[in-house]
Amino acid sequence: MTLSGVAEEGRAALGRSLLERKVLTSDWLPAFTAVPRTEFLPELIWPFDMDTGVTVAVDLRDEPSLWFSYAHADVPILTQWDDGARQGRGQVPTSSASMPSVVFSMLRDLDVQPGQRILEIGTGTGWNAALLAHRVGGRDNVVSLEVDAGVAAAARDRLARVDAGVLVISRDGEHGDQPGAPYDRIIATAGVRRIPSAWISDVRPGGLILAPWGTHFTNMDAVARLTVAEDGRRGEGRFTRPVEFMKLRGQRSLFAGHEVYVTDGVEAADRSTTTVTEPELLGEGRFAAGPFAVGLRVRDCHHQAAEKRDGARPVWFYGLTDRSWACVMFTDGQPEAQVWQSGPRRLWDEVAAALAWWRAADEPGFERFGLTATATGQQAWLDRPADAWDI
């Protein structure tokens, strides 16, 4: 089979898979067909395995068949490291092409209609913007903001080659696009920890903001689908599903590193025990709802679970507004875990109380939680906005 045949077969297989999983809907099928992902990927890519966390470099010029197989696979593909400081692989991935199932799930949640005006936060490769432009039609109905000038330039070139009619602006997306407002929809392709007030004012009343949102407790996000109120002063809605995105540059983690907190070991810390188990705390799988719920209740806290060694796993908690920390040590075969806490906050006590609250509420999943965002702050809620708390 020729290389073009391999490419077309891979693309067709991806389309069938997305349709079978009801991720790709009939109204988005024409865009999927007309706008190939391959047109928006650089020659050197780093496909990412979600299960193992392993990336591998694949160059179109050296391994074209492998490159196309990854391009048409349902995997995220890294396209930049260390904010573009180097051309090859670096330390921290900073730009990517999201996995197609996530792309089309979010586009489905966005409820886009022909003729609407869309503001995209985070252009990336440009594929998402091109799909949106095909769906809404017209020129400049899709405006995309990209903080990285190099990424913006590359996406602008790719979008021009396919005549997508997308306006790409090199600007920090956190500030929105007041000159181009109002928009019918805003979609963010980077994770946020707070909804910028500019986004609320940039969307017409009744319009939607769709953004991967989460807390600093974990790197996980959940897709927030917020409707802007008639008075234009707030966005409010539920979460649809868990995801994980690279974070908006101005909202990256505030965690300063373990060494800043635990300077003299754990000996001087307050010591106790807990009957909370490791599965109860960490949950099952990459996108467990428990840690997300705990993060909603324990403000300004970051946690890390270390690798298990010799049957023992420490889980650390760090306060982000002071130097409070806690550690719980789970050991195989032991009915209780050891706990250490230090600093003005009793972080483990807060985490244990939040976990007990979540379990008492019948362990709600992501879809039962919601978010209310205004210019002055944001609140999370369970089941109904009337029961909200500051986050």
SVG drawing of the C-alpha trace seen along z (x, -y; Angstrom):
<svg xmlns="http://www.w3.org/2000/svg" viewBox="-31 -47 48 54">
<polyline fill="none" stroke="black" stroke-width="0.4" points="0.0,0.0 1.3,-3.5 1.9,-6.0 -1.1,-8.0 -3.2,-4.8 -1.9,-4.2 -2.7,-7.7 -6.3,-7.5 -6.9,-4.2 -5.7,-5.5 -7.9,-8.5 -10.9,-6.5 -10.3,-4.1 -10.1,-7.1 -13.3,-8.5 -15.1,-5.2 -13.8,-4.8 -14.9,-8.3 -18.4,-7.8 -18.8,-4.4 -18.0,-5.9 -20.4,-8.8 -17.6,-11.3 -17.8,-12.5 -21.4,-13.6 -23.0,-13.9 -22.9,-17.7 -19.1,-17.6 -18.5,-14.8 -18.1,-17.2 -15.5,-19.2 -13.6,-16.0 -13.7,-15.0 -12.6,-18.3 -9.9,-19.3 -7.2,-16.6 -5.2,-16.7 -2.1,-15.9 -2.2,-19.3 -1.6,-20.9 1.2,-18.8 4.9,-19.7 7.3,-17.2 8.8,-16.4 6.2,-15.2 6.2,-13.5 3.1,-11.2 2.2,-10.7 1.0,-7.5 -1.7,-8.4 -1.3,-5.2 2.5,-5.1 3.4,-8.7 6.0,-7.9 6.7,-10.0 8.6,-9.0 10.1,-11.3 8.8,-10.6 10.1,-12.6 8.0,-12.6 11.2,-12.8 12.6,-9.6 9.6,-7.5 6.6,-8.7 4.5,-5.6 4.9,-5.8 4.3,-9.5 1.0,-9.1 -0.1,-6.2 0.3,-8.5 -1.3,-11.4 -4.4,-9.3 -4.3,-7.7 -6.5,-8.9 -3.5,-10.1 -2.2,-13.6 0.8,-14.7 3.4,-17.0 4.7,-19.7 6.8,-22.0 9.0,-21.8 10.0,-24.4 8.0,-27.3 10.1,-26.9 13.5,-27.4 14.8,-24.4 13.8,-22.7 14.2,-19.1 12.9,-17.4 13.2,-19.4 12.1,-19.1 8.5,-20.3 5.9,-19.9 4.3,-23.3 2.2,-22.9 0.4,-20.0 -2.3,-18.6 -5.0,-17.2 -6.3,-13.7 -9.1,-13.7 -11.7,-12.2 -11.1,-15.1 -11.2,-17.7 -14.6,-16.5 -16.1,-15.9 -15.4,-19.5 -16.7,-20.8 -19.8,-18.8 -20.2,-20.4 -19.7,-23.9 -22.9,-23.6 -21.7,-25.6 -24.1,-26.8 -23.3,-28.1 -22.8,-31.8 -21.8,-32.2 -18.6,-34.0 -16.1,-32.0 -13.1,-33.1 -10.6,-30.4 -8.0,-30.6 -4.8,-28.8 -4.3,-28.3 -1.8,-25.5 -1.4,-23.7 -4.5,-25.4 -6.5,-22.2 -9.2,-23.1 -9.6,-26.5 -9.9,-25.2 -12.5,-22.7 -14.5,-25.5 -14.1,-27.7 -15.5,-25.0 -18.5,-24.5 -19.5,-28.2 -18.5,-29.4 -17.6,-32.9 -14.3,-34.6 -12.9,-35.8 -15.9,-34.3 -13.2,-32.4 -10.6,-34.4 -7.8,-32.5 -5.5,-34.0 -2.0,-32.4 0.5,-33.7 3.5,-32.1 4.5,-34.1 6.3,-31.2 3.4,-28.9 1.0,-31.6 3.1,-32.1 3.3,-28.4 -0.5,-28.0 -1.2,-31.1 0.8,-29.6 -1.0,-26.3 -4.4,-27.9 -3.6,-30.1 -2.5,-27.0 -6.0,-25.5 -7.7,-28.9 -9.5,-28.4 -10.4,-32.1 -9.2,-32.2 -7.8,-35.3 -4.8,-34.4 -3.7,-37.1 -0.5,-36.8 -1.8,-37.8 -2.2,-36.4 -5.6,-34.7 -6.2,-35.4 -7.0,-39.0 -9.6,-38.0 -10.5,-40.1 -12.5,-43.1 -12.1,-44.8 -13.7,-41.8 -16.4,-41.2 -19.1,-40.1 -18.7,-36.5 -21.2,-33.7 -18.8,-31.2 -15.4,-31.0 -13.4,-27.7 -10.1,-27.3 -7.6,-24.7 -5.5,-25.2 -6.3,-24.4 -7.3,-27.2 -7.5,-27.5 -9.7,-30.6 -12.1,-31.8 -10.8,-35.3 -13.3,-38.0 -12.4,-39.2 -13.9,-36.0 -17.3,-36.6 -17.4,-40.2 -16.4,-39.0 -19.4,-36.6 -22.9,-37.8 -25.6,-37.0 -26.8,-33.5 -23.5,-32.5 -21.1,-29.8 -17.7,-29.5 -16.1,-26.1 -12.8,-25.6 -10.8,-22.8 -10.8,-23.9 -9.4,-22.5 -7.6,-23.3 -4.0,-23.3 -4.6,-20.1 -3.9,-18.0 -3.0,-18.6 -6.4,-17.2 -9.0,-19.4 -12.7,-19.0 -14.5,-20.6 -16.6,-23.5 -19.6,-24.5 -20.7,-27.9 -23.6,-30.0 -23.2,-33.7 -26.1,-35.3 -28.4,-37.8 -26.9,-40.6 -23.4,-39.6 -21.9,-39.5 -21.4,-35.8 -20.9,-32.4 -22.4,-29.4 -22.8,-25.7 -21.8,-22.1 -18.7,-20.1 -19.1,-17.6 -16.1,-15.3 -12.5,-15.0 -9.6,-15.9 -6.0,-17.0 -4.5,-20.0 -1.4,-22.1 -2.1,-25.1 -2.5,-28.7 0.9,-30.2 -0.3,-32.8 -2.1,-30.1 0.6,-27.4 1.2,-25.7 2.4,-27.8 4.1,-24.8 7.7,-25.8 9.0,-22.3 9.3,-19.7 12.6,-21.0 11.2,-24.4 8.6,-22.8 10.3,-19.9 13.6,-21.4 14.4,-19.3 12.8,-15.9 9.6,-14.7 10.9,-14.2 9.7,-17.5 6.3,-17.3 3.1,-16.4 2.5,-12.7 -0.7,-10.7 -2.4,-7.8 -5.4,-7.4 -7.6,-4.6 -8.2,-6.2 -6.8,-3.8 -4.7,-4.4 -7.5,-3.5 -10.0,-5.8 -7.6,-8.7 -6.2,-8.3 -9.2,-6.7 -9.0,-4.4 -7.5,-5.4 -6.1,-8.7 -9.4,-10.6 -10.8,-9.5 -13.5,-11.9 -12.4,-11.7 -9.2,-13.8 -11.1,-16.4 -13.8,-16.7 -11.2,-17.0 -9.4,-19.8 -12.7,-21.7 -13.0,-21.6 -9.3,-22.1 -8.2,-25.5 -4.7,-26.5 -3.2,-23.0 -1.1,-20.8 -0.6,-17.1 1.8,-14.5 1.7,-10.7 5.2,-9.3 6.1,-5.9 5.6,-2.9 8.8,-1.4 9.1,1.7 5.4,1.8 5.2,-1.9 3.9,-4.9 4.0,-8.5 1.4,-11.0 2.4,-14.6 0.3,-17.8 1.6,-21.3 0.0,-24.6 0.3,-27.2 -0.2,-30.3 2.3,-29.3 4.7,-26.5 2.3,-24.1 2.7,-20.5 1.5,-17.0 2.4,-13.4 0.5,-10.2 2.5,-7.0 0.6,-3.9 2.2,-0.6 1.0,2.7 -0.5,4.9 -0.9,2.2 -4.4,1.3 -3.5,-2.3 -1.3,-4.8 1.2,-7.1 0.5,-10.9 2.9,-13.8 1.7,-17.5 3.6,-20.7 2.7,-24.4 -0.3,-26.6 -2.6,-24.5 -3.6,-21.0 -3.6,-19.9 -4.2,-16.2 -7.2,-17.0 -8.6,-19.2 -8.1,-16.5 -9.6,-13.8 -12.7,-16.0 -13.1,-16.7 -12.9,-13.1 -15.4,-12.2 -17.8,-14.9 -17.5,-13.5 -18.2,-9.9 -21.2,-11.1 -22.6,-12.7 -22.5,-9.2 -19.2,-9.9 -20.6,-12.2 -18.9,-12.2 -17.8,-15.2 -21.2,-15.8 -22.8,-16.6 -20.4,-19.5 -20.6,-23.0 -18.9,-26.3 -20.0,-29.9 -17.5,-32.6 -17.7,-36.3 -15.3,-39.3 -14.6,-39.0 -14.1,-35.3 -15.5,-31.8 -17.5,-29.3 -18.0,-25.5 -21.2,-23.7 -22.7,-20.2 -26.0,-19.7 -27.2,-23.3 -25.7,-26.7 -27.5,-27.7 -25.2,-25.4 -22.0,-27.0 -18.7,-27.7 -15.7,-29.9 -12.9,-28.2"/>
</svg>
